[in-house]
Amino acid sequence: MNRPLTAVFAALESLLVVGIGVGIPVVSLTFLWAFQYGLQIDWVVFWQAGVDVWLVGHGADLTLTLSKSAAAATGISGAGAPIVISIAALGFALTTVLLGARAGRRIAETSHRAIGSGVAVVAFALASAIVTATASRPGATVSLAQGIVLPTLVFAIPLLASAEVNRRRRDATPDPLTALLLRGAEAIPSLGRSIGLVSLRAGAAVAVIVFAVAGAILALLLLTNYASIISLYEGAHAGVLGGLALTIGQIALVPNAVAWVASWLVGPGFALGEGSSVSPLGTTLGPMPAVPFLGALPTSTPAFAFVGLLVPVVASFVVVTLMRGRIERALGARDSLLFRAVVGVSTGVVAGLIIGGVAGVSAGSAGPGRLASVGPDAWVVGLFAALEVGIPAVLALVVKSGAEAIGDLAQVVGERLPERASAARDKPKSESAVSDPDRSRGAGDRDAGGPGAPETADGLPSLDTVLPRDKRSSNGRSSDTRSPDDVPTERLDGFTR
């Protein structure tokens, strides 16, 4: 594929991503326009509403200004002032991320990856600018800069990352910009790169586990509170098409709900309006909007809620333990307790940044009054996550290393003890006599009639030890004149026969 075809292909990929993202809310609202309102309202209103939903889903702020009659009808204090909707329906952003990664993978298969990536990003930015410009109207405005920059970033980052990953898999030559970035990365010391890479993998793995558990808990809550959700649907009186549009909007908020449950698992929890709090330490809820999926929220703190706090702790310990071999290979000859602790702390920082960042983008303003604060506090959640992940990670690396050191010492001692015991058994007797002076003195005393000499039955020293050796035979009981060497003798209780 030559350069012009690559550019056209990349531009079409970008337009497809924008079309799918904007089309989901616009098509749903178009059905409402056709069947619910009987084509009596200008369709442009529904187009603008759909584009607003798509832009809000990518983090752009929507400013609404209600008329006096509409503000009075809401019954909410402060509804007459401009209302800023800043909470992002992350389902739309997640769709853009997945489609952007797919586009990057397809562009990486061409021979002109740099041209394709650049054209794709520029085309997406132009399309975002066009739809943002058509969405603004009196009473509902979106910043043009936010409408261009934020969706483009959400699309460009996964596109470029996916393209680079696939380039490495295909072992293709990097483009000049990528080569420049790689040379800059190579300027970092090898140990720093190794620590950064393993910490990034471990921290990201822990964050994924926390979000996976949060998703499972959310699904369980939706199933167990299904009756409450149905009651809220019936109370909305939205009809079939209205219920469908409401369901699509709630699906777009599912990633937000997962992030809120993850914040609950970390500890700080989240808020559903000013003055409310949902955390393992307690649940305080005030008046809430009649959004059906909010019926899954427990009205009180569940029993054993504190067990949820163990999820990031256990996930960190298990992940770091499983990656311990990879971490040791990454450290190489510089492996030490200090650098292992650095890896553990870095893992906690990475997990804290990911979990706190997702918590931050899932929060924002959802309406006037107390609804101006919805979601978790990103800084508090990130700090708690960094501590709950970093401390177990350090312990998993450092404590096990210390245990291995103790095991090595015990092995060395166990090998040397048998050697020393064998050497002691093989030591010559002369060395034993020399090394025991008391035993030597005892032998001399026996020969010289000292304290160690044998005694007779009445307590007196034996004649064998008192008399000289040449006169001992004449003092015996026998008159035999043979030499002592020729006469058999027997010693019994100090007497010599």
Secondary structure, 3 states (H helix, E strand, C coil): CCHHHHHHHHHHHHHHHHHHHHHHHHHHHHHHHHHHCCCCCCHHHHHHHHHHHHHHCCCCCEEECCCHHHHHHHCCCCCCCCEEECCCCHHHHHHHHHHHHHHHHHHHCCCCHHHHHHHHHHHHHHHHHHHHHHHCECCEEECHHHHHHHHHHHHHHHHHHHHHHHHHHHCCCCCHHHHHHHHHHHCCCHHHHHHHHHHHHHHHHHHHHHHHHHHHHHHHHHHHCHHHHHHHHHHHCCHHHHHHHHHHHHHHCHHHHHHHHHHHHHCCCEEECCCCEEECCEEECCCCCCCHHHHHCCCCCCCCHHHHHHHHHHHHHHHHHHCHHHHHHHHHHHCCHHHHHHHHHHHHHHHHHHHHHHHHHCCECCCCHHHHCEECCHHHHHHHHHHHHHHHHHHHHHHHHHHHHHHHHHHHHHHHHHHHHHHHHCCCHHHHHHHCHHHHHHHHHHHHCCCCCCECCCCCECHHHHCCHHHHHHHCCCCCCCCCCCCCCCEECCEEC
